[in-house]
Amino acid sequence: MAPSSLTRQARAMMQVIYNSDNYYLVEYSDQHAYELVDKRSARGTVFQGDGATKFMEFMRIAVGEDASVEHVDDFLGNFDVLLNVRVVH
């Protein structure tokens, strides 16, 4: 497989779907998973399967109510207690 094909394939499998000063959210479509990372604490978690489905249902509701960065960050802050994996950048 050519390098450009690998790059396209990697992009299809992993996509940043939200990025603010405080959080980023990555979708891993091939694994039906979402990774949420708090940039300030350098901690994150991964939602998979039914948990990923439920998380995204609530995320869509939150964005539908108010798509501002402040509102979405406040919503994501509700998950801080679950961010138990140290992220190394």
OpenMM code with the backbone's topology and positions (N, CA, C; nanometers):
from openmm import Vec3, app, unit

residues = "MET ALA PRO SER SER LEU THR ARG GLN ALA ARG ALA MET MET GLN VAL ILE TYR ASN SER ASP ASN TYR TYR LEU VAL GLU TYR SER ASP GLN HIS ALA TYR GLU LEU VAL ASP LYS ARG SER ALA ARG GLY THR VAL PHE GLN GLY ASP GLY ALA THR LYS PHE MET GLU PHE MET ARG ILE ALA VAL GLY GLU ASP ALA SER VAL GLU HIS VAL ASP ASP PHE LEU GLY ASN PHE ASP VAL LEU LEU ASN VAL ARG VAL VAL HIS".split()
positions = [
    Vec3(0.0835, -0.1170, 0.0000),
    Vec3(0.0000, 0.0000, 0.0000),
    Vec3(0.0889, 0.1246, 0.0000),
    Vec3(0.0591, 0.2199, -0.0831),
    Vec3(0.1372, 0.3424, -0.0945),
    Vec3(0.1185, 0.4289, 0.0304),
    Vec3(0.2199, 0.5091, 0.0678),
    Vec3(0.2086, 0.5943, 0.1863),
    Vec3(0.0865, 0.6847, 0.1841),
    Vec3(0.0511, 0.7397, 0.0696),
    Vec3(-0.0659, 0.8274, 0.0641),
    Vec3(-0.1937, 0.7501, 0.0939),
    Vec3(-0.1988, 0.6238, 0.0538),
    Vec3(-0.3146, 0.5404, 0.0856),
    Vec3(-0.3233, 0.5148, 0.2351),
    Vec3(-0.2096, 0.4939, 0.3001),
    Vec3(-0.2079, 0.4740, 0.4448),
    Vec3(-0.2556, 0.5989, 0.5176),
    Vec3(-0.2147, 0.7146, 0.4708),
    Vec3(-0.2556, 0.8397, 0.5324),
    Vec3(-0.4063, 0.8579, 0.5214),
    Vec3(-0.4628, 0.8320, 0.4040),
    Vec3(-0.6089, 0.8439, 0.3871),
    Vec3(-0.6811, 0.7451, 0.4770),
    Vec3(-0.6299, 0.6239, 0.4876),
    Vec3(-0.6925, 0.5217, 0.5709),
    Vec3(-0.6876, 0.5638, 0.7181),
    Vec3(-0.5755, 0.6166, 0.7643),
    Vec3(-0.5630, 0.6609, 0.9036),
    Vec3(-0.6604, 0.7739, 0.9328),
    Vec3(-0.6764, 0.8668, 0.8389),
    Vec3(-0.7717, 0.9762, 0.8578),
    Vec3(-0.9131, 0.9247, 0.8687),
    Vec3(-0.9467, 0.8222, 0.7940),
    Vec3(-1.0815, 0.7669, 0.7964),
    Vec3(-1.1091, 0.6971, 0.9287),
    Vec3(-1.0058, 0.6426, 0.9926),
    Vec3(-1.0239, 0.5695, 1.1170),
    Vec3(-1.0241, 0.6600, 1.2400),
    Vec3(-0.9614, 0.7766, 1.2327),
    Vec3(-0.9498, 0.8678, 1.3460),
    Vec3(-0.9789, 1.0094, 1.2995),
    Vec3(-1.0723, 1.0758, 1.3667),
    Vec3(-1.1074, 1.2118, 1.3262),
    Vec3(-1.1348, 1.2964, 1.4492),
    Vec3(-1.0688, 1.4114, 1.4593),
    Vec3(-1.0970, 1.5056, 1.5670),
    Vec3(-1.2308, 1.5706, 1.5344),
    Vec3(-1.3283, 1.5521, 1.6226),
    Vec3(-1.4611, 1.6076, 1.5961),
    Vec3(-1.4917, 1.7288, 1.6833),
    Vec3(-1.4081, 1.7531, 1.7841),
    Vec3(-1.4226, 1.8741, 1.8657),
    Vec3(-1.2857, 1.9104, 1.9203),
    Vec3(-1.2545, 2.0407, 1.9186),
    Vec3(-1.1258, 2.0876, 1.9665),
    Vec3(-1.1425, 2.2290, 2.0191),
    Vec3(-1.1185, 2.2471, 2.1490),
    Vec3(-1.1238, 2.3802, 2.2095),
    Vec3(-0.9950, 2.4002, 2.2886),
    Vec3(-0.9854, 2.5104, 2.3596),
    Vec3(-0.8684, 2.5341, 2.4439),
    Vec3(-0.8604, 2.4333, 2.5582),
    Vec3(-0.9758, 2.3761, 2.5964),
    Vec3(-0.9815, 2.2883, 2.7131),
    Vec3(-0.9933, 2.1393, 2.6818),
    Vec3(-1.0608, 2.1045, 2.5740),
    Vec3(-1.0886, 1.9640, 2.5428),
    Vec3(-1.0661, 1.9339, 2.3951),
    Vec3(-1.0396, 1.8071, 2.3687),
    Vec3(-1.0564, 1.7584, 2.2327),
    Vec3(-1.1274, 1.6245, 2.2385),
    Vec3(-1.2010, 1.5964, 2.1321),
    Vec3(-1.2795, 1.4743, 2.1212),
    Vec3(-1.2467, 1.4113, 1.9866),
    Vec3(-1.2026, 1.2867, 1.9911),
    Vec3(-1.1621, 1.2144, 1.8707),
    Vec3(-1.2566, 1.0972, 1.8495),
    Vec3(-1.2997, 1.0798, 1.7250),
    Vec3(-1.3823, 0.9647, 1.6889),
    Vec3(-1.2934, 0.8598, 1.6227),
    Vec3(-1.3042, 0.7355, 1.6696),
    Vec3(-1.2393, 0.6204, 1.6081),
    Vec3(-1.3503, 0.5368, 1.5457),
    Vec3(-1.3830, 0.5674, 1.4221),
    Vec3(-1.5013, 0.5082, 1.3581),
    Vec3(-1.4915, 0.3579, 1.3423),
    Vec3(-1.3723, 0.3060, 1.3165),
    Vec3(-1.3590, 0.1617, 1.2970),
    Vec3(-1.3754, 0.0833, 1.4272),
    Vec3(-1.3655, 0.1516, 1.5417),
    Vec3(-1.3803, 0.0862, 1.6715),
    Vec3(-1.5069, 0.1290, 1.7441),
    Vec3(-1.5888, 0.2120, 1.6797),
    Vec3(-1.7078, 0.2702, 1.7426),
    Vec3(-1.6714, 0.3234, 1.8809),
    Vec3(-1.5743, 0.4178, 1.8819),
    Vec3(-1.5221, 0.4711, 2.0072),
    Vec3(-1.4946, 0.6205, 1.9946),
    Vec3(-1.4978, 0.6880, 2.1106),
    Vec3(-1.4664, 0.8298, 2.1200),
    Vec3(-1.3682, 0.8489, 2.2339),
    Vec3(-1.2645, 0.9278, 2.2092),
    Vec3(-1.1671, 0.9609, 2.3126),
    Vec3(-1.1873, 1.1064, 2.3523),
    Vec3(-1.2076, 1.1297, 2.4810),
    Vec3(-1.2233, 1.2644, 2.5349),
    Vec3(-1.1002, 1.2958, 2.6182),
    Vec3(-1.0354, 1.4096, 2.5902),
    Vec3(-0.9156, 1.4502, 2.6630),
    Vec3(-0.9332, 1.5924, 2.7148),
    Vec3(-0.9031, 1.6090, 2.8435),
    Vec3(-0.8966, 1.7409, 2.9054),
    Vec3(-0.7527, 1.7893, 2.8884),
    Vec3(-0.7329, 1.8919, 2.8106),
    Vec3(-0.5993, 1.9412, 2.7807),
    Vec3(-0.5312, 2.0004, 2.9046),
    Vec3(-0.6090, 2.0585, 2.9959),
    Vec3(-0.5512, 2.1222, 3.1144),
    Vec3(-0.4895, 2.0198, 3.2091),
    Vec3(-0.5593, 1.9091, 3.2299),
    Vec3(-0.5101, 1.8080, 3.3243),
    Vec3(-0.4311, 1.6970, 3.2550),
    Vec3(-0.4320, 1.6970, 3.1220),
    Vec3(-0.3652, 1.5928, 3.0427),
    Vec3(-0.4162, 1.4542, 3.0821),
    Vec3(-0.5488, 1.4441, 3.0956),
    Vec3(-0.6132, 1.3169, 3.1281),
    Vec3(-0.7283, 1.2940, 3.0314),
    Vec3(-0.7553, 1.1663, 3.0059),
    Vec3(-0.8620, 1.1350, 2.9124),
    Vec3(-0.9268, 1.0024, 2.9424),
    Vec3(-1.0243, 0.9687, 2.8592),
    Vec3(-1.0927, 0.8406, 2.8679),
    Vec3(-1.1447, 0.8050, 2.7292),
    Vec3(-1.1817, 0.6804, 2.7138),
    Vec3(-1.2363, 0.6324, 2.5872),
    Vec3(-1.3741, 0.5724, 2.6140),
    Vec3(-1.4708, 0.6138, 2.5347),
    Vec3(-1.6054, 0.5563, 2.5383),
    Vec3(-1.6166, 0.4616, 2.4194),
    Vec3(-1.6621, 0.3390, 2.4441),
    Vec3(-1.6785, 0.2413, 2.3363),
    Vec3(-1.8152, 0.1756, 2.3453),
    Vec3(-1.8594, 0.1200, 2.2322),
    Vec3(-1.9827, 0.0430, 2.2284),
    Vec3(-2.1038, 0.1228, 2.2696),
    Vec3(-2.1856, 0.0653, 2.3589),
    Vec3(-2.3078, 0.1320, 2.4040),
    Vec3(-2.2775, 0.2631, 2.4753),
    Vec3(-2.1670, 0.2668, 2.5499),
    Vec3(-2.1278, 0.3902, 2.6183),
    Vec3(-2.0977, 0.5014, 2.5193),
    Vec3(-2.0338, 0.4667, 2.4076),
    Vec3(-2.0040, 0.5649, 2.3031),
    Vec3(-2.1327, 0.6163, 2.2393),
    Vec3(-2.2250, 0.5264, 2.2157),
    Vec3(-2.3535, 0.5656, 2.1566),
    Vec3(-2.4264, 0.6624, 2.2475),
    Vec3(-2.4352, 0.6311, 2.3763),
    Vec3(-2.5047, 0.7162, 2.4729),
    Vec3(-2.4341, 0.8506, 2.4872),
    Vec3(-2.3012, 0.8476, 2.4948),
    Vec3(-2.2243, 0.9708, 2.5064),
    Vec3(-2.2552, 1.0643, 2.3897),
    Vec3(-2.2544, 1.0112, 2.2681),
    Vec3(-2.2795, 1.0955, 2.1509),
    Vec3(-2.4239, 1.1433, 2.1443),
    Vec3(-2.5186, 1.0640, 2.1943),
    Vec3(-2.6574, 1.1115, 2.2015),
    Vec3(-2.6641, 1.2371, 2.2880),
    Vec3(-2.6007, 1.2311, 2.4055),
    Vec3(-2.5996, 1.3467, 2.4953),
    Vec3(-2.5198, 1.4631, 2.4368),
    Vec3(-2.4114, 1.4340, 2.3675),
    Vec3(-2.3310, 1.5384, 2.3037),
    Vec3(-2.4141, 1.6126, 2.1991),
    Vec3(-2.4883, 1.5378, 2.1176),
    Vec3(-2.5736, 1.6012, 2.0150),
    Vec3(-2.6808, 1.6890, 2.0787),
    Vec3(-2.7383, 1.6438, 2.1892),
    Vec3(-2.8384, 1.7247, 2.2598),
    Vec3(-2.7746, 1.8533, 2.3104),
    Vec3(-2.6570, 1.8423, 2.3721),
    Vec3(-2.5880, 1.9600, 2.4258),
    Vec3(-2.5561, 2.0602, 2.3153),
    Vec3(-2.5045, 2.0124, 2.2035),
    Vec3(-2.4713, 2.1004, 2.0913),
    Vec3(-2.5986, 2.1606, 2.0321),
    Vec3(-2.7058, 2.0826, 2.0275),
    Vec3(-2.8335, 2.1324, 1.9765),
    Vec3(-2.8917, 2.2442, 2.0623),
    Vec3(-2.8689, 2.2367, 2.1919),
    Vec3(-2.9168, 2.3404, 2.2839),
    Vec3(-2.8391, 2.4701, 2.2654),
    Vec3(-2.7066, 2.4572, 2.2543),
    Vec3(-2.6192, 2.5742, 2.2425),
    Vec3(-2.4837, 2.5247, 2.1936),
    Vec3(-2.4462, 2.5619, 2.0739),
    Vec3(-2.3225, 2.5120, 2.0131),
    Vec3(-2.2002, 2.5965, 2.0480),
    Vec3(-2.2136, 2.6884, 2.1432),
    Vec3(-2.0975, 2.7703, 2.1790),
    Vec3(-1.9906, 2.6848, 2.2468),
    Vec3(-1.8668, 2.7272, 2.2329),
    Vec3(-1.7553, 2.6561, 2.2941),
    Vec3(-1.7746, 2.6492, 2.4455),
    Vec3(-1.8211, 2.7571, 2.5056),
    Vec3(-1.8407, 2.7587, 2.6504),
    Vec3(-1.9407, 2.6530, 2.6939),
    Vec3(-2.0520, 2.6423, 2.6217),
    Vec3(-2.1547, 2.5441, 2.6584),
    Vec3(-2.1050, 2.4011, 2.6378),
    Vec3(-2.0406, 2.3755, 2.5263),
    Vec3(-1.9908, 2.2402, 2.4986),
    Vec3(-1.8823, 2.2037, 2.5997),
    Vec3(-1.7917, 2.2963, 2.6313),
    Vec3(-1.6899, 2.2690, 2.7325),
    Vec3(-1.7529, 2.2427, 2.8691),
    Vec3(-1.8571, 2.3188, 2.9047),
    Vec3(-1.9279, 2.2933, 3.0309),
    Vec3(-1.9876, 2.1532, 3.0313),
    Vec3(-2.0479, 2.1140, 2.9197),
    Vec3(-2.1047, 1.9789, 2.9083),
    Vec3(-1.9952, 1.8743, 2.9254),
    Vec3(-1.8838, 1.8905, 2.8547),
    Vec3(-1.7753, 1.7931, 2.8632),
    Vec3(-1.7133, 1.7903, 3.0027),
    Vec3(-1.7186, 1.9022, 3.0741),
    Vec3(-1.6681, 1.9071, 3.2107),
    Vec3(-1.7409, 1.8122, 3.3042),
    Vec3(-1.8641, 1.7756, 3.2690),
    Vec3(-1.9395, 1.6791, 3.3495),
    Vec3(-1.8743, 1.5409, 3.3494),
    Vec3(-1.7859, 1.5154, 3.2551),
    Vec3(-1.7208, 1.3849, 3.2426),
    Vec3(-1.5808, 1.3829, 3.3046),
    Vec3(-1.5394, 1.4932, 3.3659),
    Vec3(-1.4035, 1.5020, 3.4212),
    Vec3(-1.3720, 1.3886, 3.5188),
    Vec3(-1.4711, 1.3450, 3.5949),
    Vec3(-1.4483, 1.2378, 3.6922),
    Vec3(-1.4070, 1.1065, 3.6242),
    Vec3(-1.4418, 1.0913, 3.4970),
    Vec3(-1.4088, 0.9688, 3.4223),
    Vec3(-1.2728, 0.9753, 3.3523),
    Vec3(-1.2115, 1.0910, 3.3525),
    Vec3(-1.0852, 1.1102, 3.2805),
    Vec3(-0.9702, 1.0612, 3.3677),
    Vec3(-0.9464, 0.9303, 3.3628),
    Vec3(-0.8512, 0.8681, 3.4555),
    Vec3(-0.7256, 0.8148, 3.3875),
    Vec3(-0.7088, 0.8400, 3.2590),
    Vec3(-0.5902, 0.7930, 3.1869),
    Vec3(-0.5009, 0.9119, 3.1568),
    Vec3(-0.3771, 0.9053, 3.2009),
    Vec3(-0.2799, 1.0133, 3.1759),
    Vec3(-0.2465, 1.0163, 3.0273),
    Vec3(-0.2458, 1.1369, 2.9701),
    Vec3(-0.2154, 1.1557, 2.8287),
    Vec3(-0.0770, 1.2178, 2.8169),
    Vec3(0.0062, 1.1598, 2.7336),
    Vec3(0.1410, 1.2115, 2.7119),
    Vec3(0.1433, 1.2787, 2.5752),
    Vec3(0.1852, 1.4040, 2.5725),
    Vec3(0.1944, 1.4696, 2.4431),
    Vec3(0.3356, 1.5010, 2.4088),
] * unit.nanometer
topology = app.Topology()
chain = topology.addChain("A")
for resn in residues:
    res = topology.addResidue(resn, chain)
    for name in ("N", "CA", "C"):
        topology.addAtom(name, app.Element.getBySymbol(name[0]), res)
